[in-house]
Amino acid sequence: MGNSRVSTALILTLVGWLGTLRVAFGQLDNRAFTYPLPLGPSYERQLRLDVQGFLFNKDNEYFNKIDPGLTYFGAQLAPRLVYFPAANLRLEAGVYLWKDYGAPRLRQVRPLLTVKYQQGPHRLIFGNLEGHLHHGYIEPLFDFERVITNRLEEGTQYQLRTPRTFLDVWVNWQRQQYRFSNFQEEVAGGFSSEFNLLGDSTGWLLKLPVQFTATHRGGQLDTIDIPLQTLFNGATGLRVRRAVASRFVQAAHFDGYFAYFKDYSFTSALPYGHGTGLYLNAGLDTKLSNLQLAYWSGNGFISPLGGRLYRSISVSAVDPNYTEKQRELLILRVMRDYRLPGNLLLTTRFEPLYDLNNGLFDFSFALYLNFNQSFLLKTLRRDDD
């Protein structure tokens, strides 16, 4: 009886802790891939070396006309020097390296420059944002694979973190245009929020998510005759999570979202001007792995930042003009994080899916290795010390 009470208390404590995490469960438990930039009195006047390493192998065995199969296999490294002039101010500079296996050269070498300021629950970031999975979007609005393909976001970000509210407002300046450019400028941004409606000692967690993204292509400095494009995507719904006092099952959860798409361009180049989607997820967190069954029903839904599988338009090089106004998918996800020595996190994911409209079975399998470590180099003294 005593062990049962202790186990139940631990589970309830864990669920309460998860409820205060910034983006642990936007749709999936992606904590292995997120690294919030810490601040606080314990860091004041410190000079540190932060190192992020990310190795990935994701095999999409897809044979549909919307999203053809491909494989991601490579590594990314981001070492940064970090200085804390004050307890609530963080300055960092570093370099981002991306190497795809099977390619002789680095795919990307980019500088990293970030300023983060915090005042109470408010945080402001300039430069490289806490982007990709940190935003906490659902996959139809923000593709999980962007953690590989678009890991860096640059611009401005405002965050609000309280025990009951998560808020993230961001602008990612994707492509800068100059005078006589032969391309359009590109900018993306969004609003991601989650409000705790219920979270108490009973182990129940009820949250209200409200999310949107917007993308724009245009500018007035280019020499090309291409219409402006402005696209909007939004989603809202409910998330329910319940602790389970069991040796095998730790928690059960259900998420339901209504998604929306609207093309606000003056001249539309897309086959659909607006669309909707229904996204339902039910899952269990077990001792062996986390399980989730997802259902997607889309009607003319297009999201430039979202997962390709959920769109009604093709990204295939073979069938670029192929469309499916009605998309209906059933996706099973089997996921597990393994904590290894040396502050390494190994993540495995197996995701078979069934296309109900076309009667197709596809699947993807992935292995990820995340490393995130901060090393203290020196504590600098004040001039008057």
C-alpha positions in Angstrom: 0.0 0.0 0.0 2.9 2.4 0.8 4.6 1.8 -2.5 1.3 2.4 -4.3 0.8 5.7 -2.6 4.4 6.8 -3.4 4.0 5.8 -7.0 0.7 7.7 -7.4 2.3 10.8 -5.8 5.2 10.6 -8.1 3.0 10.3 -11.1 0.8 13.2 -10.1 3.9 15.3 -9.4 5.3 14.5 -12.8 2.0 15.4 -14.5 1.9 18.7 -12.6 5.5 19.4 -13.7 4.7 18.6 -17.3 1.9 21.1 -17.1 4.3 23.9 -16.4 6.8 23.0 -19.1 6.9 25.5 -21.9 6.2 23.3 -25.0 6.6 19.7 -23.9 3.4 18.5 -25.5 2.4 20.8 -28.3 1.4 17.6 -30.0 4.1 15.2 -29.2 6.6 15.0 -26.4 9.5 16.8 -28.2 11.5 17.7 -25.2 14.6 15.8 -26.4 14.8 18.3 -29.3 14.2 21.6 -27.4 16.8 23.7 -25.6 15.5 26.8 -23.9 18.2 29.4 -23.3 18.5 29.7 -19.5 18.9 32.9 -17.5 19.1 33.7 -13.8 21.3 35.0 -10.9 23.4 31.9 -10.9 24.7 32.7 -14.4 25.5 36.4 -13.8 29.0 37.4 -15.2 29.7 33.9 -16.4 31.4 33.1 -19.7 30.3 29.7 -20.9 30.7 27.4 -23.9 27.4 25.8 -25.0 27.5 22.9 -27.4 24.5 21.4 -29.2 24.9 18.3 -31.3 22.2 16.7 -33.4 22.5 13.5 -35.4 19.5 12.3 -37.4 18.4 9.4 -39.6 14.8 9.6 -40.8 13.6 7.4 -43.6 10.2 8.3 -45.1 9.1 5.2 -47.1 6.2 7.1 -48.8 4.8 6.1 -52.2 1.9 8.6 -52.5 1.7 11.5 -54.9 1.4 14.2 -52.3 4.7 13.6 -50.3 7.2 11.3 -52.0 9.6 9.3 -49.9 13.0 10.6 -49.0 15.8 10.0 -46.4 17.5 12.5 -44.0 20.9 11.3 -42.8 23.4 13.6 -41.3 24.7 15.7 -38.4 24.4 19.3 -37.1 26.7 21.0 -34.6 26.2 24.4 -32.9 29.0 25.5 -30.5 28.4 29.0 -29.0 30.2 31.3 -26.6 27.7 32.7 -24.0 28.2 35.7 -21.7 25.7 36.9 -19.0 26.4 40.6 -18.2 23.4 40.5 -15.8 21.2 37.9 -14.3 18.4 38.7 -16.9 20.6 39.2 -20.0 22.2 36.6 -22.2 24.5 37.3 -25.1 25.8 34.5 -27.4 27.8 34.1 -30.6 28.7 30.9 -32.4 28.6 28.9 -35.6 26.1 26.4 -37.0 27.4 23.5 -39.1 25.2 21.0 -41.1 26.7 18.0 -42.8 24.6 15.5 -44.8 26.1 12.0 -45.0 26.9 11.1 -48.6 27.8 14.7 -49.6 31.4 15.8 -49.7 30.8 19.3 -48.4 29.0 21.0 -45.6 25.4 21.9 -46.5 25.3 25.0 -44.3 27.8 27.1 -42.4 26.0 30.0 -40.7 26.8 32.4 -37.8 24.8 32.4 -34.6 24.1 35.7 -32.8 21.5 35.9 -30.0 20.4 38.4 -27.4 17.9 37.3 -24.8 16.4 39.6 -22.1 14.0 38.5 -19.4 11.9 40.6 -17.0 9.7 38.5 -14.8 7.6 36.2 -17.0 8.4 38.2 -20.1 11.2 37.3 -22.4 12.5 39.0 -25.6 14.9 37.4 -28.1 16.7 39.1 -31.0 18.7 37.2 -33.6 18.5 33.4 -33.6 15.2 32.4 -32.1 14.1 29.6 -29.9 12.5 28.2 -33.0 11.2 25.0 -34.7 9.7 22.6 -32.1 10.0 25.2 -29.3 6.9 27.0 -30.7 4.7 24.0 -29.8 2.7 23.8 -33.0 0.7 20.9 -34.2 2.2 19.2 -37.3 -0.4 20.3 -39.9 0.7 23.9 -39.1 4.4 23.3 -38.5 6.3 20.3 -39.8 8.3 18.3 -37.4 11.0 17.8 -40.0 11.8 21.6 -39.8 14.0 20.6 -36.8 16.3 19.1 -39.5 15.6 21.2 -42.6 15.0 24.7 -41.1 16.6 24.5 -37.7 17.7 28.1 -37.6 15.1 31.0 -37.4 16.3 34.6 -37.3 14.3 37.6 -36.3 12.4 38.7 -33.1 10.5 36.7 -30.5 8.4 37.5 -27.5 7.6 34.8 -24.9 5.4 34.8 -21.8 5.7 32.0 -19.3 3.4 31.8 -16.3 2.2 28.7 -14.4 -1.1 28.9 -16.4 -0.1 30.5 -19.7 2.4 29.8 -22.5 2.7 32.5 -25.2 5.1 32.7 -28.1 5.0 35.5 -30.7 7.7 35.4 -33.4 8.9 36.7 -36.7 11.4 34.8 -38.8 12.9 36.8 -41.6 13.6 34.0 -44.0 15.1 35.8 -47.0 16.3 39.4 -47.3 15.7 41.3 -50.5 18.0 44.0 -51.9 17.6 46.5 -54.8 17.5 44.8 -58.2 17.1 41.3 -56.5 15.8 38.6 -58.8 13.8 37.0 -56.0 11.1 38.0 -53.5 11.6 38.6 -49.8 10.2 35.9 -47.6 9.0 36.3 -44.0 7.1 34.0 -41.7 5.7 34.5 -38.3 3.1 33.3 -35.8 1.4 33.1 -32.5 1.4 30.0 -30.4 -0.4 29.9 -27.0 -1.7 27.5 -24.5 -3.9 28.2 -21.5 -4.3 25.9 -18.5 -8.0 25.4 -17.8 -7.6 22.7 -15.3 -4.6 21.2 -13.5 -4.9 19.9 -9.9 -4.0 17.1 -7.6 -6.4 14.7 -9.2 -4.0 14.3 -12.1 -6.3 15.9 -14.7 -4.8 18.4 -17.1 -7.0 20.4 -19.5 -5.5 23.0 -21.8 -6.8 25.4 -24.5 -4.3 25.9 -27.4 -4.7 28.7 -29.9 -2.2 28.9 -32.8 -1.6 30.6 -36.1 1.1 31.0 -38.6 1.4 33.5 -41.5 3.8 33.6 -44.5 4.4 36.4 -47.0 6.4 36.6 -50.2 6.8 40.0 -51.9 8.8 43.2 -51.6 9.3 46.3 -53.8 13.0 46.0 -54.7 13.0 43.0 -57.0 13.0 42.9 -60.8 10.7 40.0 -61.3 7.0 40.0 -62.1 5.6 37.6 -59.6 2.4 38.4 -57.5 2.6 38.9 -53.8 1.6 35.9 -51.7 0.2 36.0 -48.1 -1.1 32.8 -46.5 -2.6 32.2 -43.1 -3.1 29.0 -41.0 -4.8 28.7 -37.7 -5.8 26.0 -35.2 -7.5 25.7 -31.9 -9.0 22.9 -29.8 -8.6 21.1 -26.5 -5.9 19.0 -24.9 -6.8 16.6 -22.1 -4.2 14.6 -20.1 -4.8 12.2 -17.2 -2.3 10.5 -14.9 -2.7 6.8 -14.5 -1.6 5.0 -11.3 -0.3 1.9 -13.1 3.0 0.2 -13.3 2.8 -0.1 -17.1 0.8 3.0 -18.1 1.8 6.5 -16.8 -0.7 8.7 -18.6 -3.5 8.9 -21.2 -4.1 11.9 -23.3 -6.4 13.2 -26.1 -6.0 16.2 -28.3 -8.6 17.6 -30.7 -7.9 20.5 -33.1 -9.8 22.4 -35.8 -7.4 23.8 -38.4 -8.0 26.6 -41.0 -6.3 27.8 -44.1 -6.9 31.1 -46.0 -5.1 32.6 -49.0 -5.1 36.4 -48.6 -3.0 37.1 -51.8 -4.4 39.6 -54.2 -3.7 37.2 -57.1 -3.8 33.5 -56.0 -1.6 30.9 -57.6 -2.9 28.1 -55.5 -5.7 25.7 -56.5 -7.6 26.3 -53.2 -8.3 29.7 -51.6 -9.3 28.4 -48.2 -9.5 25.0 -46.5 -10.2 23.3 -43.2 -8.9 20.3 -41.3 -9.8 18.1 -38.3 -6.9 16.7 -36.3 -7.5 14.2 -33.5 -4.9 12.4 -31.4 -5.3 9.8 -28.7 -2.3 8.3 -26.8 -0.9 6.4 -23.9 2.5 6.9 -22.2 3.7 3.5 -21.2 6.8 2.0 -19.6 8.0 0.7 -22.9 7.1 3.5 -25.3 4.7 6.3 -25.9 1.9 5.4 -28.3 -0.3 7.8 -30.3 -3.0 7.3 -32.9 -3.7 10.3 -35.0 -6.6 11.0 -37.5 -6.4 13.8 -40.1 -9.3 14.9 -42.3 -8.4 17.8 -44.6 -10.5 19.7 -47.1 -8.4 22.0 -49.4 -5.9 22.5 -46.6 -2.6 24.1 -47.5 0.1 25.1 -45.0 3.5 26.3 -46.3 5.2 25.6 -42.9 3.2 22.5 -42.1 3.8 18.8 -42.6 3.6 17.9 -46.3 1.4 14.8 -45.7 -1.5 17.0 -44.5 -1.6 19.2 -47.5 -4.0 19.0 -50.5 -1.3 19.9 -53.0 1.7 17.9 -54.1 5.4 18.6 -53.4 6.4 15.7 -55.8 8.9 16.5 -58.6 7.2 13.8 -60.7 3.6 15.0 -60.1 4.0 18.7 -59.1 0.4 19.7 -60.2 -1.3 16.8 -58.5 -4.0 17.7 -55.9 -6.3 16.0 -53.5 -8.9 18.3 -52.0 -10.0 15.6 -49.5 -7.2 14.1 -47.5 -7.9 11.5 -44.8 -5.1 9.8 -42.9 -4.7 7.5 -40.0 -1.2 7.6 -38.3 0.2 5.4 -35.6 3.2 6.7 -33.7 5.5 4.6 -31.5 8.1 6.8 -29.7 10.7 6.4 -27.0 13.5 8.5 -25.6 16.6 6.9 -24.0 18.9 8.8 -21.8 22.5 7.7 -22.4 25.7 8.5 -20.5 27.3 11.8 -21.4 24.1 13.8 -21.5 23.0 12.1 -24.7 19.4 11.5 -25.6 18.5 8.8 -28.2 15.0 9.1 -29.7 13.4 6.3 -31.8 10.2 6.9 -33.7 8.2 4.5 -35.9 5.2 6.0 -37.7 3.1 3.8 -40.0 0.2 5.5 -41.8 -2.8 4.6 -43.8 -4.2 6.8 -46.6 -7.9 6.1 -46.3 -8.8 7.8 -49.6 -6.3 5.9 -51.7 -5.9 2.7 -49.7 -2.1 3.1 -49.3 0.1 2.0 -46.4 3.3 4.1 -45.9 5.6 4.4 -43.0 8.6 6.2 -41.6 11.3 5.2 -39.1 13.7 7.6 -37.4 16.7 7.6 -35.0 17.8 10.9 -33.4 20.7 11.6 -31.1 20.7 14.9 -29.2 23.5 16.4 -27.2 23.3 19.6 -25.2 25.9 20.6 -22.7 27.1 23.9 -21.2 30.6 24.3 -19.9 31.7 27.1 -17.5 34.9 28.8 -18.8 35.2 31.7 -16.4 33.3 34.0 -14.0 34.3 37.5 -14.8 34.7 40.1 -12.0 33.2 43.6 -11.9 35.6 46.5 -12.2 35.0 47.4 -8.6 35.5 43.8 -7.2 
